[in-house]
Amino acid sequence: MGPGGPGSGWPLAGSLLVAVAASMVAGGEDCLWYVDRNGSWHPGFDCEFFTFCCGTCHQRYCCRDPLRLLTERQQRHCLAF
């Protein structure tokens, strides 16, 4: 079978390409303020270029791993709940 057939690496390669592109676009993504699990408030902060906000609703930090990306939209969703 050709590219994209069963067992080929094309779907994985495509996913990796999308993740890398997303990380480049999201570079400098801000971490919004949040409240941790203990109820302590943390102010928002900016991430350096080529890094973006990562973590969970209750713990945020800057990283380069696109699989841990926490978009501003996702962060706002955390605030709503």
MODELLER restraints for C-alpha pairs under 7 A, 6 or more apart:
rsr = mdl.restraints
at = mdl.atoms
rsr.add(forms.Gaussian(group=physical.xy_distance, feature=features.Distance(at['CA:3:A'], at['CA:10:A']), mean=6.58, stdev=0.5))
rsr.add(forms.Gaussian(group=physical.xy_distance, feature=features.Distance(at['CA:4:A'], at['CA:10:A']), mean=5.25, stdev=0.5))
rsr.add(forms.Gaussian(group=physical.xy_distance, feature=features.Distance(at['CA:4:A'], at['CA:11:A']), mean=6.72, stdev=0.5))
rsr.add(forms.Gaussian(group=physical.xy_distance, feature=features.Distance(at['CA:19:A'], at['CA:66:A']), mean=5.81, stdev=0.5))
rsr.add(forms.Gaussian(group=physical.xy_distance, feature=features.Distance(at['CA:20:A'], at['CA:66:A']), mean=6.85, stdev=0.5))
rsr.add(forms.Gaussian(group=physical.xy_distance, feature=features.Distance(at['CA:23:A'], at['CA:66:A']), mean=5.38, stdev=0.5))
rsr.add(forms.Gaussian(group=physical.xy_distance, feature=features.Distance(at['CA:24:A'], at['CA:50:A']), mean=6.38, stdev=0.5))
rsr.add(forms.Gaussian(group=physical.xy_distance, feature=features.Distance(at['CA:26:A'], at['CA:52:A']), mean=6.25, stdev=0.5))
rsr.add(forms.Gaussian(group=physical.xy_distance, feature=features.Distance(at['CA:27:A'], at['CA:49:A']), mean=5.37, stdev=0.5))
rsr.add(forms.Gaussian(group=physical.xy_distance, feature=features.Distance(at['CA:27:A'], at['CA:50:A']), mean=4.34, stdev=0.5))
rsr.add(forms.Gaussian(group=physical.xy_distance, feature=features.Distance(at['CA:27:A'], at['CA:51:A']), mean=5.09, stdev=0.5))
rsr.add(forms.Gaussian(group=physical.xy_distance, feature=features.Distance(at['CA:27:A'], at['CA:52:A']), mean=5.37, stdev=0.5))
rsr.add(forms.Gaussian(group=physical.xy_distance, feature=features.Distance(at['CA:28:A'], at['CA:46:A']), mean=6.69, stdev=0.5))
rsr.add(forms.Gaussian(group=physical.xy_distance, feature=features.Distance(at['CA:28:A'], at['CA:47:A']), mean=5.00, stdev=0.5))
rsr.add(forms.Gaussian(group=physical.xy_distance, feature=features.Distance(at['CA:28:A'], at['CA:48:A']), mean=5.34, stdev=0.5))
rsr.add(forms.Gaussian(group=physical.xy_distance, feature=features.Distance(at['CA:28:A'], at['CA:49:A']), mean=4.78, stdev=0.5))
rsr.add(forms.Gaussian(group=physical.xy_distance, feature=features.Distance(at['CA:28:A'], at['CA:50:A']), mean=6.20, stdev=0.5))
rsr.add(forms.Gaussian(group=physical.xy_distance, feature=features.Distance(at['CA:28:A'], at['CA:51:A']), mean=5.71, stdev=0.5))
rsr.add(forms.Gaussian(group=physical.xy_distance, feature=features.Distance(at['CA:28:A'], at['CA:52:A']), mean=5.34, stdev=0.5))
rsr.add(forms.Gaussian(group=physical.xy_distance, feature=features.Distance(at['CA:29:A'], at['CA:46:A']), mean=6.82, stdev=0.5))
rsr.add(forms.Gaussian(group=physical.xy_distance, feature=features.Distance(at['CA:29:A'], at['CA:47:A']), mean=6.09, stdev=0.5))
rsr.add(forms.Gaussian(group=physical.xy_distance, feature=features.Distance(at['CA:29:A'], at['CA:52:A']), mean=4.60, stdev=0.5))
rsr.add(forms.Gaussian(group=physical.xy_distance, feature=features.Distance(at['CA:29:A'], at['CA:53:A']), mean=5.77, stdev=0.5))
rsr.add(forms.Gaussian(group=physical.xy_distance, feature=features.Distance(at['CA:30:A'], at['CA:45:A']), mean=6.04, stdev=0.5))
rsr.add(forms.Gaussian(group=physical.xy_distance, feature=features.Distance(at['CA:30:A'], at['CA:46:A']), mean=4.56, stdev=0.5))
rsr.add(forms.Gaussian(group=physical.xy_distance, feature=features.Distance(at['CA:30:A'], at['CA:47:A']), mean=5.84, stdev=0.5))
rsr.add(forms.Gaussian(group=physical.xy_distance, feature=features.Distance(at['CA:30:A'], at['CA:52:A']), mean=6.78, stdev=0.5))
rsr.add(forms.Gaussian(group=physical.xy_distance, feature=features.Distance(at['CA:30:A'], at['CA:53:A']), mean=6.04, stdev=0.5))
rsr.add(forms.Gaussian(group=physical.xy_distance, feature=features.Distance(at['CA:31:A'], at['CA:44:A']), mean=5.36, stdev=0.5))
rsr.add(forms.Gaussian(group=physical.xy_distance, feature=features.Distance(at['CA:31:A'], at['CA:45:A']), mean=5.30, stdev=0.5))
rsr.add(forms.Gaussian(group=physical.xy_distance, feature=features.Distance(at['CA:31:A'], at['CA:46:A']), mean=6.10, stdev=0.5))
rsr.add(forms.Gaussian(group=physical.xy_distance, feature=features.Distance(at['CA:31:A'], at['CA:53:A']), mean=5.17, stdev=0.5))
rsr.add(forms.Gaussian(group=physical.xy_distance, feature=features.Distance(at['CA:31:A'], at['CA:60:A']), mean=6.87, stdev=0.5))
rsr.add(forms.Gaussian(group=physical.xy_distance, feature=features.Distance(at['CA:32:A'], at['CA:44:A']), mean=4.23, stdev=0.5))
rsr.add(forms.Gaussian(group=physical.xy_distance, feature=features.Distance(at['CA:32:A'], at['CA:45:A']), mean=6.57, stdev=0.5))
rsr.add(forms.Gaussian(group=physical.xy_distance, feature=features.Distance(at['CA:32:A'], at['CA:75:A']), mean=6.77, stdev=0.5))
rsr.add(forms.Gaussian(group=physical.xy_distance, feature=features.Distance(at['CA:33:A'], at['CA:42:A']), mean=5.53, stdev=0.5))
rsr.add(forms.Gaussian(group=physical.xy_distance, feature=features.Distance(at['CA:33:A'], at['CA:43:A']), mean=4.47, stdev=0.5))
rsr.add(forms.Gaussian(group=physical.xy_distance, feature=features.Distance(at['CA:33:A'], at['CA:44:A']), mean=3.97, stdev=0.5))
rsr.add(forms.Gaussian(group=physical.xy_distance, feature=features.Distance(at['CA:34:A'], at['CA:41:A']), mean=5.93, stdev=0.5))
rsr.add(forms.Gaussian(group=physical.xy_distance, feature=features.Distance(at['CA:34:A'], at['CA:42:A']), mean=5.40, stdev=0.5))
rsr.add(forms.Gaussian(group=physical.xy_distance, feature=features.Distance(at['CA:34:A'], at['CA:43:A']), mean=6.81, stdev=0.5))
rsr.add(forms.Gaussian(group=physical.xy_distance, feature=features.Distance(at['CA:34:A'], at['CA:58:A']), mean=6.64, stdev=0.5))
rsr.add(forms.Gaussian(group=physical.xy_distance, feature=features.Distance(at['CA:35:A'], at['CA:41:A']), mean=4.48, stdev=0.5))
rsr.add(forms.Gaussian(group=physical.xy_distance, feature=features.Distance(at['CA:35:A'], at['CA:42:A']), mean=6.07, stdev=0.5))
rsr.add(forms.Gaussian(group=physical.xy_distance, feature=features.Distance(at['CA:35:A'], at['CA:58:A']), mean=6.00, stdev=0.5))
rsr.add(forms.Gaussian(group=physical.xy_distance, feature=features.Distance(at['CA:36:A'], at['CA:58:A']), mean=4.24, stdev=0.5))
rsr.add(forms.Gaussian(group=physical.xy_distance, feature=features.Distance(at['CA:36:A'], at['CA:59:A']), mean=6.17, stdev=0.5))
rsr.add(forms.Gaussian(group=physical.xy_distance, feature=features.Distance(at['CA:37:A'], at['CA:58:A']), mean=5.81, stdev=0.5))
rsr.add(forms.Gaussian(group=physical.xy_distance, feature=features.Distance(at['CA:47:A'], at['CA:53:A']), mean=6.62, stdev=0.5))
rsr.add(forms.Gaussian(group=physical.xy_distance, feature=features.Distance(at['CA:47:A'], at['CA:62:A']), mean=5.63, stdev=0.5))
rsr.add(forms.Gaussian(group=physical.xy_distance, feature=features.Distance(at['CA:50:A'], at['CA:64:A']), mean=6.82, stdev=0.5))
rsr.add(forms.Gaussian(group=physical.xy_distance, feature=features.Distance(at['CA:51:A'], at['CA:62:A']), mean=6.02, stdev=0.5))
rsr.add(forms.Gaussian(group=physical.xy_distance, feature=features.Distance(at['CA:51:A'], at['CA:63:A']), mean=5.23, stdev=0.5))
rsr.add(forms.Gaussian(group=physical.xy_distance, feature=features.Distance(at['CA:51:A'], at['CA:64:A']), mean=4.85, stdev=0.5))
rsr.add(forms.Gaussian(group=physical.xy_distance, feature=features.Distance(at['CA:52:A'], at['CA:62:A']), mean=5.27, stdev=0.5))
rsr.add(forms.Gaussian(group=physical.xy_distance, feature=features.Distance(at['CA:52:A'], at['CA:63:A']), mean=5.69, stdev=0.5))
rsr.add(forms.Gaussian(group=physical.xy_distance, feature=features.Distance(at['CA:52:A'], at['CA:64:A']), mean=6.48, stdev=0.5))
rsr.add(forms.Gaussian(group=physical.xy_distance, feature=features.Distance(at['CA:52:A'], at['CA:69:A']), mean=6.66, stdev=0.5))
rsr.add(forms.Gaussian(group=physical.xy_distance, feature=features.Distance(at['CA:53:A'], at['CA:60:A']), mean=6.63, stdev=0.5))
rsr.add(forms.Gaussian(group=physical.xy_distance, feature=features.Distance(at['CA:53:A'], at['CA:61:A']), mean=5.78, stdev=0.5))
rsr.add(forms.Gaussian(group=physical.xy_distance, feature=features.Distance(at['CA:53:A'], at['CA:62:A']), mean=4.74, stdev=0.5))
rsr.add(forms.Gaussian(group=physical.xy_distance, feature=features.Distance(at['CA:53:A'], at['CA:63:A']), mean=6.50, stdev=0.5))
rsr.add(forms.Gaussian(group=physical.xy_distance, feature=features.Distance(at['CA:53:A'], at['CA:69:A']), mean=5.93, stdev=0.5))
rsr.add(forms.Gaussian(group=physical.xy_distance, feature=features.Distance(at['CA:53:A'], at['CA:70:A']), mean=5.50, stdev=0.5))
rsr.add(forms.Gaussian(group=physical.xy_distance, feature=features.Distance(at['CA:53:A'], at['CA:71:A']), mean=6.91, stdev=0.5))
rsr.add(forms.Gaussian(group=physical.xy_distance, feature=features.Distance(at['CA:54:A'], at['CA:60:A']), mean=5.67, stdev=0.5))
rsr.add(forms.Gaussian(group=physical.xy_distance, feature=features.Distance(at['CA:54:A'], at['CA:61:A']), mean=5.39, stdev=0.5))
rsr.add(forms.Gaussian(group=physical.xy_distance, feature=features.Distance(at['CA:54:A'], at['CA:62:A']), mean=5.63, stdev=0.5))
rsr.add(forms.Gaussian(group=physical.xy_distance, feature=features.Distance(at['CA:54:A'], at['CA:63:A']), mean=6.01, stdev=0.5))
rsr.add(forms.Gaussian(group=physical.xy_distance, feature=features.Distance(at['CA:54:A'], at['CA:68:A']), mean=5.12, stdev=0.5))
rsr.add(forms.Gaussian(group=physical.xy_distance, feature=features.Distance(at['CA:54:A'], at['CA:69:A']), mean=4.59, stdev=0.5))
rsr.add(forms.Gaussian(group=physical.xy_distance, feature=features.Distance(at['CA:54:A'], at['CA:70:A']), mean=4.83, stdev=0.5))
rsr.add(forms.Gaussian(group=physical.xy_distance, feature=features.Distance(at['CA:55:A'], at['CA:61:A']), mean=6.18, stdev=0.5))
rsr.add(forms.Gaussian(group=physical.xy_distance, feature=features.Distance(at['CA:55:A'], at['CA:68:A']), mean=6.15, stdev=0.5))
rsr.add(forms.Gaussian(group=physical.xy_distance, feature=features.Distance(at['CA:55:A'], at['CA:70:A']), mean=6.30, stdev=0.5))
rsr.add(forms.Gaussian(group=physical.xy_distance, feature=features.Distance(at['CA:57:A'], at['CA:75:A']), mean=6.53, stdev=0.5))
rsr.add(forms.Gaussian(group=physical.xy_distance, feature=features.Distance(at['CA:57:A'], at['CA:78:A']), mean=5.47, stdev=0.5))
